[in-house]
Amino acid sequence: MIHGPSSPPRAQRGVSILTAIFLLLLFGLLAALMARVISASHATAAEDLIGARSYQAARGGVEWGLYQVLDPSNATATAPSAALPACFANGTVLSGLGASVTVDCTAYGPFTEGSKAIRIYRITATATSPGPGGISVERRVEVTTEKCRDGASSTAPYAC
């Protein structure tokens, strides 16, 4: 039996179907892998965005805490005082920042240098935001600052 150019030999029949099935499976697996990578990158981008929002909320909490201890008129409701302010209540929860923000304050001192009284404040703000898939993203910002009052000064704001 002589095979011409239009009729393939009997041993090679069906090879092209197997090749086509193999390529379809390979491309299907590659498409599934690409979909998984893209999905993971979108979830990571969402977590980054929520992390940035949490950081900004924590930073806002720290700025609120700094204002509470550094504002020259916060000694009393009506007038400033020569006394150094105490810390605000620990565990203060701030709302309206897009996250749950808890602000804590620790005061050290007062320490004296001549007629000057110095108090050191450590303010910590922790912001927690809900993230994708039930994961929460938390950011914490801590600052340390000082406030000095000069006891020899007789006029407000008694600053050093």
N, C-alpha and C positions, 0 to 999 in steps of 0.2 A: 504494500500500500504506500503510495507516494502522497505526501502532504504538500499542498500548494500554499501560496502566500495567504490565501483567504481562509484556510482552515487550520486552526492551531493544533499542535500535537495533543494527543489524548492525556498525557501526563501533566500538562500545564493548565487544564481546565479547572476553574474555581479559585485560582490564586488571586485574581484581582478582587474578588468578593472578600476574601480574608484580609487582604491589604486594606480595602475600604473600611471594613469593620474595625480593624486595628486603628486606623487613623481617626475614625469617628470617636472611638473610646478615648484615644489620646487627647484629642481636641476637647472632648467633654470634661476630662479630668483637669486640663489646663484652664478651662472656663470656670469650673468650680473652685479651683485654687485662686484664681484672680478675684472671683466674687468674695471669697473669704478674706483675702488680703485687703480689698477695698472696704469691706465691712469693718474690719479691725482698725483701719486707718481712720474711718469716720468716727468710731467710738473713741479712739485716742484723741482726735481733734476736739470732740465734745468734752472729754474729761479735762483737756488743757484749758478750754474756755471756762469751764466751771471752776477749775483751779485758780485761774486769773481773777475771776469774780470773787472767789472766796478770799484771795489775798487782798484785793482792794477793800472788801468788807472788813477784814481784820485790821487793815491799815486805818480805815475810818474809825474803828473802835479804839485804836491806840491814840489817834488824834483827839477823839472825844475825851479819853482819859487824861491826856496832856493838858487839854483845856481846863479840866476840872481842878488840876493841881497847880497850874501855872497862871491862871487868870488872876490878876491883881485884886479884883473886887470879890473874890469868892470866900473871904474869911467870914463875913456875916452877910445877911441879906440886905443890910442898909449901907454899910460902910466897910472899907478895908481895915485890916488890923495888922499890928506889928507881929502877931503870932503866925507861925507857919501853919498852913492848912494840913489837916490829916487826910488820909486816903479816903476815897469814896468807898461805898460798900462793895466788898468782893462778890463776884458772881453777878454783877450787873449785866442784864441782858438787853441788848439794843435791838430794835426792830426797824424795818424800813430800809435795810441795806442789802436785801436780796439773799440774805443768809442769816442763820442764827449766830449771833455774835455775843460772846461772853467776855467781859472785861474784868480783870483782877488788878489790884494795886497792893504793893507792899512798900511801906515807908521805913527808912532807917534814919535814926537820929532823933532829935536834932543834935548836931555837933556844933561846938562853939569855937570861934577863932576871934579872940578879942571881943568886940561888941557885936559881932556877926553870928547869926545862927543859921546853920545849913542843914537841910533835910534832903535825903536822897530818896527818890521814888523809882520803883521798878513796876512798869505797867505792861501787862500781858493781855493781848486780845486773841481769842480763838474763834475763828469763823468756820461754820460747817454748812455745806450746801449739798442737797441731794443731787446725785449724779445719775448717769444712765445705768440701767440694769439694777437699780436698787443700791448702788454703791454710793457712799457719801464721800465728799472731798473736803478735807480739813486743812486749813492753813493757820499758822500761829505767828504773830509778830510780837516781839518784845522790845521795849525801849527802857533805857535808864536815863533819868534826868535829875537835876537838882534845883532847889529853890533856896535863895539866900535872902534873909531879912536882916537889916542893920538896926540893932536896938538903939544906937546913938542917934538915928534919924528921927526927927519929930514930925515929919510930914509924910503923908501917903505918897507913894505906895510902899515905903520903907525898904526899897530894893537896895542891894549892895552895889 
